[in-house]
């Protein structure tokens, strides 16, 4: 008769991990158990940051993200929360800007802003204008062929810039030949040439 040996599971070893995000001068933060609110010279931004076994606290001039039962998932969440907190702090102190360019060859494209509605007319000679609604806390300015999208919430500013780029997306023609549209030329961390 053959004996079957059971695999012995090793007890899981939990480690403690703590990450500190410094607050720049003139920036304050508050955490109520679910929502982190950061106030600074440019305004106020809040984000929901909650996950089991991961905690946040504000002490003095820094936000501390920690876990006493830290496994792989908790470690990933801690560093994600660190990135979100850094973006919140940078947003209320410096802000974020995306630059876009209007590109056309034959039909001149007209881009304009009415309230929070962005309108693109005459894209490839289309008679019906294309429109998109933008968030209220994102500022958009149109200066000829240049468009500037700015704000304090990185996610909303990036989504607004992407919405403007997708508004002029053409699917029925070869994009290598017909390159008319609106394109992102500069992000907070990258410049396209």
N, C-alpha and C positions, 0 to 999 in steps of 0.2 A: 504494500500500500504506500502511496506517495503522500508525503506531508506537504501541506500548503502553508507557506509562511505569510503572515500578514505584514504589510508594510507599516512600519512604525513612523507615525507622523511626528516631526519635530515641533515643539511648541513655537508659535509665532513670536518673534522678538519685535517688540514695539520700540521705536526710537522717538526721541523728542526733537522737533525741528522748530526753529523760530527765525523769522525773517523780519527785518525792520526797514520801513520806508520813511526816510526823513521828509519833513514838511519844510518847504522853503519859507523865507521870511514873509510875513503878512498873510500866511495861509493857516487856517484852523480846520480841524476835523472833528466829527462826532459820529459815534456808532451806537445804534440803539438795539442791537441784537440781530437785525436783518439788513438794515440800510446804512451805508456809509455816506455821510454828507460832508462835502469839502467846500469851504468858503474861502474866497480869495479876492484880490483886487478886481478881477474881471467878472466875478459873479459867483454863483453857487451851483454845484453839480452833485447829484446823488445817484448811487448805484446799489442794487440789491446784491449783497455778498453773504451767502449763507450756505453752509455745507456741514454735514455731520462730522464730528471730531476735529473740525477746523474752527478756530476762534480768532476774533479780532479784538484789539483794544487800543485806545488812544492814550498814550502816556507822554506828557510834555510836548516835545517837538517832533514826535514820530508816531507812526501807526505800526503796531506790532501784530504780525500774523503768525499764529503758532498752532501746533498740534502736539498733544502728549502721546497719542496713539497713531504715529505716522507710518503708514505703509506707502506703496507706490502711488495709489490714487490720491491720498491726502497730500503727498509731496507735489503732485502735478497741480492740484487745486491751490495749494499755497503759493506756488510760483505764478499761477494764473491770476490769483487775487493780488499778488505783488505788482504784476503788469497793469492791471486795472487801476490800482491805487496810484501808481506812478503817472498814468495817463490823466487821472482826475486832478492830481496836484499840478501837472504841467498845464492842463487846460485852464484852470482858474488863475494861474500866474502868468502864462504866456499866450495861451490860445493856440488854435490850429488853423492852418490855411491850406487850401487846395487851389491850384491854378489850372484853368482849363483854356483850351484854344478852340475857336471855331474855324474849321477848315472846309473850303469849297473850291471847286475848279470852274464850273460853268454857271450854275445857278447860285446867285448870292443868297446865303442863309441869313435871316434876320432873327436875332435872339433878343427877347425882352422879358421884363419882370413886371407883373401886375399884382401887387399885394404879395401873396405867397405862391402865386401861380406863375410858373416859368413857361413861356411860349416860344416855340421855334416855328418859323414860317419859311416856306419856299425851299424845303429840303428836297433836292433833286427835282424841283418844279412841282411838288405836291401842292394841291389847292387847299387841302384841309390842314390847318396847323396842328402840330403835336404839342401836348401840354402835360405838365406834371406838377403836383402839389408838393411844396417843400415844407419842412418843419418850421414852426414859428421862431424857434431860438437859433436858427441858422441864418446868417446874413449873406446875401448874394448880391454882387455888383457886376453889371455888364458895362464894359467899356470897349465898344467896337467889336474886335475879334477876340478880346480877352475877357475871361470870366473869373471872378475871384469868389470862392466860397470860404467863409470863416465862421468860427464859433468856439465855444469852450468845451463842448462835448465831442470827443474824437469820433465816437461811433456815429453820431448824427451828422457831423460834417462829412465824414467819409461816405456815408450812405447817400447824402444829398448829391455829392460829386459823382458818385457812381450812377445815381438815377439820371443825372443830366447826360452822362455819357451813354447810358442805355436808351435814352429817349430818342437818340438819332441813329440807333443801330439799324443796319440794313442787312436783310437776310436773303434777298432774292437776287443779289448781284455779287460779283467777285470782289471781295474787300481789298485784294491786291491792286485792282484796277480803279475801282470807284472808292475813293477814300474820303468822301464828304462826310462831315459830322462834327461832333464835339468830342474832344479828347482831353484826358487828364495829362498835363505836362509837368506838374510838380506836386509832390506830396510832402508831408512834414519830414519824411525820412528818405526821399528819393527824388531825383530830378531826371526826367526823360528828355532826350535830345533828338 
